[in-house]
Amino acid sequence: MQIDVINPATKQVVETLNRSSVEEVNDAVATALQSFETWRQKTSEERGVVLHAIADGIEASATELANLIVAEQGKPLPVAMMEVGGAVAWTRYNADLSQAPEVLEDSADRLVQVHRLPLGVVASITPWNWPLMIAIWHIMPALKAGNAVVIKPSSNTPLSTIKLVDIVSAIEPGILGIVLGGKIAGEALVTHPEVKKLVFTGSTPTGTHLASLIAKDLKKVTLELGGNDAGIVLANADIDKLASKIYMGAFINMGQTCAALKRLYVHRSKYDALCDALVDMAKAEVVGNGMEEGVTFGPVQNKNQYDLVTSMIQQARDSGSEVIAPELPEGLDGYFIAPTIIKNPPLELSVVCDEQFGPVLPVIPYDDIKEIMKDAIHKEFALGGSVWGEESEELDWVVGQLDSGTVWINNHAEVLPHIPFGGNKLSGLGVEFGVEGFLENTQRKVVSYSRT
């Protein structure tokens, strides 16, 4: 069985790769386990030196990596270069994390410390929207903690991950392996008895399925799953100041971001002005092949996602909602969807209730903040949420009501290496980033020394 990597801007095959067999998955885990026994013996500082060398390697290959990302994922080259830059920054952050024991008590009676030990082999399964960045998010804290990693990237976007593995392998062979394929390879990897943790980013159904497969082994697991993030714009919001940030929060990476703003509730007094501003920004985008100069907005990554998003948009049209999108340039032959604003859709529409994961934003007017919050708080998803406006009791009340893993104020979808990030409800389990995310790649050992 083979994998055809498709350029979503042209629908042409970029490269054809072989899927990994179960035997090849087993071999990859065996190699990682062997390397782990040596890697774990290095000090945290020594591992940090290696991670900085990896960051140097990523920087040296920045242009090649960005070109691969554009070819397989479709985003414009400047966005791909930003992704590579983020990969470097996240790698360097993890390189400098401390693994020194935490002292809980140092008294005349006892010395009590918490030591953090590596787990072993960590399985990473990554999606197609940020193929390099999310791979880094999974890999680097696990390596810094002393683990080895075997990664299975999305079959839609494996090329930048293959290059990343080559970079790491040239610096520290064996600590990062790769397998390719779909369900067969993924399940063989996560259920392997020598794999001690799964870190997965992707859909809620797939994440819960994989977690069920490993429950009997009590493997550690970190899941970053789906979201349907709501943003609430208050009556006191300064639209001139905030409109561009709202637009970017919704349409970053063509809307293909788990924590993108996916539903926008706007006080009626600000509704028309904000909708007009968002439409103007959408019209200013240059839609096209991400490798072409001046292009600011690329295609949706694959046909399944294209079909899903276009069906949501058509359903909104059929409902009588006002659907506003610029005309696509002539001659495009990829999975292109123009940035689309849907005004005042019925709340039961799929584009409101479900995660679109594409370049479409439903904008819903409201009069009573307490009434609309009943709809804004999703029954299943709680990844991120945001409130937009000036400081006020109403703003504080909305922050208190939102139950998502992250609540942004006058921002959305901002993630930083030192700040923990994760979802509540069916949006995830555990956290990534920061010290808290790093520690999820370790096992705790309490050492208590009696002095009496």
C-alpha positions, -999 to 999 in steps of 0.1 A, spaced: 0 0 0 12 35 -9 5 70 1 1 98 -25 9 132 -9 -13 157 -27 -6 194 -32 -40 209 -22 -35 240 -44 -31 219 -76 -45 184 -67 -12 170 -81 8 142 -65 39 157 -48 54 124 -37 44 87 -33 55 69 -1 52 34 12 30 27 42 46 11 72 38 -25 79 31 -38 115 66 -53 114 81 -20 105 62 -3 134 76 -30 157 111 -23 144 107 14 149 97 9 185 125 -15 191 151 10 178 136 37 199 137 15 230 173 7 224 182 43 220 162 53 251 185 32 273 214 54 263 195 87 260 180 85 295 215 83 310 224 118 298 219 147 321 191 171 315 217 197 306 233 173 280 199 167 265 193 204 263 225 208 243 212 183 218 179 200 215 196 233 208 216 216 181 183 203 167 170 238 167 201 249 148 194 222 123 158 233 118 170 269 112 195 257 87 168 238 68 141 265 72 136 272 35 134 235 26 110 228 55 88 257 46 86 247 9 76 211 20 49 225 42 35 246 14 36 217 -10 18 192 13 -4 215 34 -12 245 11 -6 275 34 11 305 20 49 305 22 51 333 48 28 313 71 49 282 65 81 302 74 63 314 106 56 277 114 92 269 110 102 298 132 77 286 158 93 251 157 127 266 164 114 287 193 95 258 209 125 235 206 148 261 223 122 266 251 121 229 259 159 227 257 162 250 286 136 235 309 150 223 343 146 188 355 160 195 390 143 177 418 115 196 436 122 200 473 90 195 493 106 196 528 141 203 540 139 202 578 156 187 608 134 157 605 136 149 568 145 158 533 117 151 507 122 156 470 102 148 439 123 134 411 110 132 375 120 101 355 114 95 318 87 71 307 104 52 278 90 52 243 64 79 235 40 75 205 31 107 187 3 110 162 -1 143 145 -26 160 122 -23 178 89 -30 214 98 3 224 114 24 194 104 58 206 116 47 227 146 25 201 162 52 175 157 76 197 176 50 202 204 48 164 208 85 155 203 106 181 221 93 179 257 93 141 255 130 141 243 140 167 269 125 145 296 147 116 285 122 96 264 125 83 228 97 91 204 81 73 174 59 96 154 32 88 129 23 120 109 -9 124 90 -7 106 56 -18 139 41 13 158 53 42 135 61 70 153 42 80 180 66 80 154 95 102 131 75 127 160 71 125 167 108 133 131 116 163 133 93 175 165 111 172 149 145 187 116 134 218 133 120 224 148 155 213 120 179 205 88 160 177 66 172 158 88 196 132 98 170 117 73 147 88 76 121 62 53 107 37 61 79 2 50 73 -33 52 87 -53 31 111 -32 -1 109 1 17 116 -14 40 142 -31 12 162 0 -10 160 21 19 174 -1 29 203 -9 -6 215 27 -18 214 36 -30 249 68 -10 249 51 23 242 44 40 275 26 71 264 5 84 236 3 121 226 -24 127 200 -37 158 183 -68 154 161 -105 147 161 -124 137 192 -137 104 178 -102 92 168 -87 104 201 -113 87 223 -109 55 202 -71 54 206 -74 61 243 -98 32 247 -72 9 230 -46 17 256 -67 19 287 -60 -17 298 -22 -10 298 -26 23 318 -4 41 294 -1 78 300 -20 99 274 -23 135 263 -51 143 239 -57 177 222 -90 172 204 -117 191 186 -131 225 195 -159 249 186 -145 280 201 -169 309 208 -160 345 209 -183 371 226 -181 407 216 -195 431 242 -214 463 237 -184 483 249 -159 467 224 -138 491 203 -144 476 168 -118 497 151 -92 483 175 -103 447 177 -117 437 143 -84 427 128 -75 405 158 -110 389 156 -105 382 119 -71 366 125 -84 345 154 -110 330 131 -91 327 97 -56 319 108 -43 290 87 -75 292 66 -95 284 97 -77 251 101 -66 254 137 -81 235 166 -83 267 188 -94 291 160 -124 312 167 -153 293 152 -185 311 164 -188 348 170 -216 363 191 -218 401 187 -239 426 206 -264 441 182 -251 476 187 -217 465 172 -230 439 148 -231 457 115 -198 476 120 -180 444 129 -195 424 100 -186 451 76 -150 452 89 -146 414 86 -160 413 51 -136 440 40 -107 420 54 -119 389 36 -121 408 4 -85 420 8 -71 385 9 -52 372 -21 -63 336 -26 -41 312 -45 -12 288 -45 9 294 -14 42 294 -34 31 324 -55 43 358 -44 17 380 -28 -7 351 -19 -21 355 16 -48 328 16 -43 292 5 -66 262 0 -82 238 25 -58 209 29 -78 180 15 -110 170 -4 -128 156 26 -124 189 45 -133 209 14 -165 189 9 -174 193 46 -169 230 47 -186 237 14 -216 216 25 -219 237 57 -218 269 36 -245 256 12 -267 246 41 -264 281 54 -274 295 20 -304 271 19 -315 283 53 -317 319 40 -287 332 59 -267 359 43 -234 343 31 -207 368 21 -175 358 4 -153 373 -23 -151 357 -57 -123 333 -62 -97 342 -88 -101 325 -122 -79 295 -130 -76 279 -96 -78 241 -96 -73 232 -59 -94 229 -27 -100 266 -25 -127 282 -3 -128 320 0 -129 334 35 -166 334 42 -188 353 67 -223 340 75 -246 366 90 -272 357 115 -275 319 109 -300 298 127 -284 284 158 -292 249 149 -272 250 117 -242 227 114 -219 257 108 -228 269 143 -231 236 162 -202 217 147 -165 224 142 -160 237 107 -122 236 106 -122 258 76 -124 294 64 -160 302 74 -172 322 104 -209 324 116 -216 358 132 -246 359 155 -262 390 169 -274 391 205 -292 415 228 -290 398 262 -256 385 272 -270 361 298 -293 345 272 -266 341 245 -242 325 269 -265 295 271 -257 290 234 -221 301 235 -211 274 261 -209 242 240 -223 210 254 -194 189 242 -164 211 233 -144 234 256 -110 240 240 -108 278 239 -131 308 242 -127 346 241 -144 378 252 -138 411 235 -144 445 251 -132 470 277 -127 462 314 -161 459 331 -182 437 354 -198 422 323 -165 412 309 -155 396 342 -188 378 343 -183 363 308 -148 351 317 -163 334 347 -189 317 327 -167 303 299 -156 268 308 -129 262 281 -93 252 288 -82 287 278 -101 320 279 -86 348 260 -95 385 265 -93 406 234 -74 378 217 -79 343 204 -59 313 194 -26 326 209 -5 297 222 29 302 238 56 277 248 56 287 285 18 287 290 -1 254 295 -27 246 268 -54 219 268 -91 213 264 -119 205 288 -149 182 282 -144 163 249 -118 187 237 -89 169 254 -72 153 283 -41 167 299 -21 197 288 8 206 266 34 234 269 50 250 299 63 232 329 30 214 334 30 201 298 66 190 302 59 170 333 33 150 315 62 133 298 77 121 331 68 97 359 70 110 395 93 94 421 92 108 457 124 104 477 120 108 514 152 108 536 147 106 573 171 126 594 159 114 628 
